[in-house]
Amino acid sequence: MILGFANPDDVTSANSGVAEGDIDTITSVRFLSSGRSTDRRNASLLDIDYETPSGNATETCSYDPHASSYETINGIARSDADGSSGGWSYADLENLEMRCTKNSTRQLRLSYLALEVTYTEAVAADNATFFGANF
Protein backbone atom coordinates (compact mmCIF):
# COMPACT_ATOMS: atom_id res chain seq x y z
CA MET A 1 0.00 0.00 0.00
CA ILE A 2 1.34 3.45 -0.90
CA LEU A 3 0.92 6.26 1.58
CA GLY A 4 0.60 9.93 0.72
CA PHE A 5 0.54 13.11 2.79
CA ALA A 6 -2.64 15.21 2.63
CA ASN A 7 -1.75 17.46 5.60
CA PRO A 8 1.54 17.67 7.50
CA ASP A 9 0.22 15.24 10.12
CA ASP A 10 -2.19 13.12 8.03
CA VAL A 11 -1.15 10.15 5.94
CA THR A 12 -3.61 8.67 3.46
CA SER A 13 -3.40 5.48 1.43
CA ALA A 14 -3.57 5.37 -2.34
CA ASN A 15 -3.02 2.82 -5.10
CA SER A 16 -2.92 -0.28 -2.97
CA GLY A 17 -1.66 -2.41 -5.86
CA VAL A 18 -4.27 -5.10 -5.18
CA ALA A 19 -7.68 -4.98 -6.81
CA GLU A 20 -10.74 -5.33 -4.59
CA GLY A 21 -11.81 -8.47 -6.47
CA ASP A 22 -8.50 -10.16 -5.62
CA ILE A 23 -9.15 -9.95 -1.86
CA ASP A 24 -11.42 -12.44 -0.13
CA THR A 25 -11.05 -11.16 3.45
CA ILE A 26 -8.77 -8.70 5.18
CA THR A 27 -7.28 -10.40 8.22
CA SER A 28 -5.50 -7.45 9.84
CA VAL A 29 -3.94 -4.04 9.37
CA ARG A 30 -1.05 -2.53 11.32
CA PHE A 31 1.45 0.26 10.91
CA LEU A 32 5.21 -0.15 10.62
CA SER A 33 7.39 2.74 11.71
CA SER A 34 10.92 3.87 12.35
CA GLY A 35 11.75 6.92 14.42
CA ARG A 36 13.90 8.33 17.17
CA SER A 37 13.80 10.78 20.03
CA THR A 38 16.28 13.62 19.64
CA ASP A 39 16.41 13.97 23.44
CA ARG A 40 19.23 11.92 24.95
CA ARG A 41 17.43 11.30 28.25
CA ASN A 42 13.70 11.17 27.56
CA ALA A 43 11.51 9.25 25.17
CA SER A 44 9.45 11.01 22.51
CA LEU A 45 5.81 9.97 22.21
CA LEU A 46 3.77 9.81 19.03
CA ASP A 47 0.06 9.03 18.75
CA ILE A 48 -0.87 7.18 15.56
CA ASP A 49 -4.59 7.29 14.93
CA TYR A 50 -6.35 5.02 12.44
CA GLU A 51 -9.24 7.10 11.08
CA THR A 52 -11.90 5.33 9.02
CA PRO A 53 -15.48 6.31 8.18
CA SER A 54 -16.70 3.69 10.67
CA GLY A 55 -14.52 4.79 13.63
CA ASN A 56 -11.09 5.52 15.04
CA ALA A 57 -8.43 3.69 17.03
CA THR A 58 -5.25 5.19 18.51
CA GLU A 59 -1.89 3.74 19.52
CA THR A 60 0.89 5.60 21.28
CA CYS A 61 4.49 4.89 20.30
CA SER A 62 7.35 5.66 22.66
CA TYR A 63 10.63 6.14 20.82
CA ASP A 64 13.48 5.66 23.29
CA PRO A 65 16.16 8.32 23.69
CA HIS A 66 19.17 7.67 21.47
CA ALA A 67 21.73 10.06 20.13
CA SER A 68 21.58 8.84 16.55
CA SER A 69 19.95 5.42 16.10
CA TYR A 70 16.41 4.87 14.81
CA GLU A 71 14.04 2.44 16.47
CA THR A 72 11.46 0.24 14.75
CA ILE A 73 8.01 0.21 16.32
CA ASN A 74 5.22 -1.79 14.72
CA GLY A 75 1.59 -1.38 15.65
CA ILE A 76 -0.81 -3.98 16.95
CA ALA A 77 -2.37 -6.09 14.19
CA ARG A 78 -5.97 -4.85 14.16
CA SER A 79 -8.61 -7.30 12.97
CA ASP A 80 -11.28 -4.60 12.62
CA ALA A 81 -11.35 -0.99 11.57
CA ASP A 82 -13.32 0.54 14.41
CA GLY A 83 -13.06 -1.63 17.52
CA SER A 84 -16.19 -3.65 16.76
CA SER A 85 -15.86 -7.16 15.42
CA GLY A 86 -16.97 -6.21 11.93
CA GLY A 87 -13.59 -6.68 10.27
CA TRP A 88 -11.96 -4.54 7.61
CA SER A 89 -13.49 -3.80 4.23
CA TYR A 90 -11.74 -2.65 1.09
CA ALA A 91 -13.61 0.68 1.46
CA ASP A 92 -12.08 1.08 4.94
CA LEU A 93 -8.62 0.81 3.39
CA GLU A 94 -9.47 3.19 0.56
CA ASN A 95 -10.70 5.81 3.04
CA LEU A 96 -8.13 5.17 5.78
CA GLU A 97 -6.18 8.11 7.16
CA MET A 98 -3.35 7.78 9.62
CA ARG A 99 -3.03 10.84 11.86
CA CYS A 100 0.35 11.31 13.53
CA THR A 101 0.37 13.62 16.54
CA LYS A 102 3.41 14.30 18.69
CA ASN A 103 2.43 13.58 22.29
CA SER A 104 5.24 15.32 24.17
CA THR A 105 7.40 18.42 24.04
CA ARG A 106 10.42 16.41 22.93
CA GLN A 107 11.43 16.40 19.29
CA LEU A 108 10.81 13.27 17.27
CA ARG A 109 12.14 12.21 13.91
CA LEU A 110 9.89 9.79 12.06
CA SER A 111 11.72 8.34 9.08
CA TYR A 112 9.31 5.61 7.98
CA LEU A 113 5.58 4.94 8.24
CA ALA A 114 3.81 2.22 6.26
CA LEU A 115 0.74 0.02 6.47
CA GLU A 116 0.92 -3.75 6.48
CA VAL A 117 -2.31 -5.32 5.25
CA THR A 118 -2.70 -9.07 5.74
CA TYR A 119 -5.41 -10.59 3.60
CA THR A 120 -6.69 -13.85 2.13
CA GLU A 121 -6.53 -13.91 -1.62
CA ALA A 122 -9.78 -14.56 -3.47
CA VAL A 123 -9.82 -17.89 -5.28
CA ALA A 124 -11.16 -17.80 -8.80
CA ALA A 125 -13.84 -20.41 -9.43
CA ASP A 126 -12.78 -23.09 -11.87
CA ASN A 127 -15.88 -23.85 -13.87
CA ALA A 128 -14.11 -25.98 -16.48
CA THR A 129 -15.90 -29.15 -17.54
CA PHE A 130 -13.80 -32.29 -17.65
CA PHE A 131 -14.77 -35.02 -20.10
CA GLY A 132 -13.59 -38.59 -19.72
CA ALA A 133 -11.84 -38.02 -16.40
CA ASN A 134 -11.85 -40.62 -13.65
CA PHE A 135 -12.42 -39.14 -10.21
Secondary structure, 3 states (H helix, E strand, C coil): CEEEEEECCEEEEECCCCCHHHEEEEEEEEEEEEEEECCCCCCEEEEEEEEECCEEEEEEEEECECCCCCEEEECCCECCCCCCCCCECHHHHHCCEEEEEECCCCCEEEEEEEEEEEEEECCCCCCCCCCCCCC
